[in-house]
């Protein structure tokens, strides 16, 4: 049953589970006037579930880490619930994402009407009641579109899965710290994130930001910026 309340004249309503292309989805979504969140994943339309407080709290915790990393890393942008146009059958709104800006050598771009087009390097989803969507449908969609790393926090299961496509999974070391490969210096204490221990999370992240790999990454970004955007 359709639940889109106020479409523009002449634009059909969304139906949850309907199949369509990204251009058609985008055209209809821009006509939406009721504030509901819809996503196109693998050519199928999904309406987002209401967000519980646990989701919001984890979203804020991870967002703080990402924004702190951004502040210390020139050429990086963090996105919060931003539409991402990933292909002919994909237009999700991930909870969080982090990308390298195109002028610093990143693989995505900003469209003329201020949308993200192309895959951000890192995508984060906080999955509370839609594990199957996050772990299967979105997992496949993000991998197919060129996302490099995908972090999923499963709220009910109290589990974090951090994928590096196409096959690897980033696992914690002996100290319980997972380290991004696409964003050197982005270090996360997995257990501290699950228990939302902000002090420990920031302590570990600061160690990553002070590391040699992060300093080398900053130099590479700056060199790419001097060379200009790809293409």
N, C-alpha and C positions, 0 to 999 in steps of 0.2 A: 504494500500500500504506500502511495506517495505521501510524504509529509513535508514537502516544501511549500510554504504558505503563500509567498508573494512573488511569483515570477513576473518578469516583464511580459508584456503582451506578445503572443506568438511564440513563446519559448516553452517547450514541454517541461513537465515536472520530473524530478528525479524519482527513481524507484530503487530502494535498497536491493542490491544484487543484480541490477541491470548491467548489461554489457554495452560498452561504447568506446569510441576512440577518444584520445586526449583532446583534440581540437573541439569536438562536440561537447565533451565534459566541461572544458574550460569556458566555452560560450555559455552553457547553462549555469555554471557555478557563478559566473560574474553577474548573472541575473538574480541570484539569490538575495533576498532582503530580510531574512529572519534570523541571521546570525548562526545558523547551524553549520557544523563542520562536516564536510563530505570529502572523501578521498577516492581517487581512481588508482587501483592497484591491480596490475596484471589484466587491465581491461575491464575490471568489475568495479562497480560503484559501491562504496561502503559509507554508512553514516556513523560518525564517532559516537561512542557511548558517553553518558554523563561521567565527569571526572570526580573521583573521590579524593578526600584530603590526602591520603597516602600517596596517590599519584602526584598531586601538587607538591608535596614535601620533597619527594625524590627528584622531581623535575627541577625544583629550586636548588637542591644540593648539587646536582650535576651541572646545572647552569652556572653556579658560582665557580666551579672548577674551570669550566670552559672559558668564562669571561676573564678569569684571572690569568689563564694561559694566553688569551688573546692580548691582554694588556702588556705582556712581556714579549710578544712575538709579532713584529711588524709584518703586515701583509696577510693577516688572518682575520676572518670574519665569523662570528657566531650567529646562528639563526635560531629563533624561538618560534616554533609552530608556523614556519613560513612555507608557503606553497613552493613545491619543487617540480618543475616540468622536466621529466626524465626520459620521455620517449613517446612514441605514438600511442601507447596504451598505459601510460603511467603519469599520474599527477598526485602524489601523496602530500601530506602535511606532517612531516616527522616532528616529534616533540622537540627535538634539538638537533642541530647539525653544526659542523664546523668545516669551513672550506678555506683553501688558499685562494686569494683573490687572483683574477686572471692576469692582472698586471704584474703579479709576483710569480707567475708560472702555473697557476691553478687550472683545473680542467673544466670548471663551470664558467658561466657568464651571467651578467644581469641584462635582462631584456629592456627594450625601450620603454615598456610600461611597468618596469621595476619588479619583475618576477625573476626568480632563480631558474636558470635553464642549464641543464647538464647536472651531472652527479657531484654533490659535495664529497670531499674526501672522507669525512666521518659523519655517520648518522647515528643518533641515539633515540631509542624508543623505550618508554616506560610502560610496560604491559601489565595491566591490572586484571582485566576480565577477558582479554582477547589474545591469549597466548598463541593460539593457532595462527591468527592473522600475523602477529609479529614474528613468530618463529618459522613460519613456512611461506605464506603468500608474500609478505613483505621481504623476507629474507631472499627469496628467489628474485623478486622484482629489483631490489637494491643491487644484488650481484649482477643481474643482467644489464642494468643501466650503467654500471661502472663505478659504483661506490666502492671505496677501498677497504674501509673498516666499518663494522656495524656492531654497536654495543646495545644489548637488550637487557634491561633490568626487569626481572619477573617478580612482581610485588608479592603475590600470594605464595609463591614457591621460595621466596627469599634467595634468589639465585641471579647471578649475572653471567651472561654469555657474551663474549667479545670476539667477533669473527673478523678475520682478515681474508678477504676473498682472493682467489677462488676456493682455497681448500683449508687454510690454516685457521687455528683458533688461538687467540692470545690468552695465555694462562698465567696465573700469579706465580712469582718466583718463591723461594723459600721464606722470604719475609712477607709474603702475601700481597706483593705489589705487582700489578699489571702495567706494562709499558707500551704505549702506542708506538707503532713503527712508522706510520705516515706523519705523525706529529711528535718528533723526538722531544723528550722532556715532559710529555703529558703522562705523568705517572699517577696511578690510582690505587690506593689501598682498598681492596675489594671488600673486606669485612667491615672496614670503617665506613664505607659507602652504604652498606646494607643496614648498619646501625645508626647511620646519619651522624657520625662523629666528625663534625666540621673541623675541629682543631687538628685531629690526626690527618684528615684529608688534605688540609692546607699545608701541614708540615711536610708530607710526602711530596706534594706538588712542588713546593718550594725547592726541595732537593732536586727534583727533575729539572726545574728551571735553572738551577745553578750548575747543571751537568755539562760536560763537554759536548755531548751529542746535541743538546739544545743550542749551544753557542754556535756550533757548526751549521745547524739548520738555519739559524738567523742569518748567517753569512751567505748561505745559498739563496735564501729568499731575497736578500739585498742585491746579490749579483744578478738574479733573474729580473729584478725590477729595473736595474740599470740597462739590461739588454732589451727590455720592452716586452710586451705581450707576445704569446705564440702566434705565429701566422701573420 
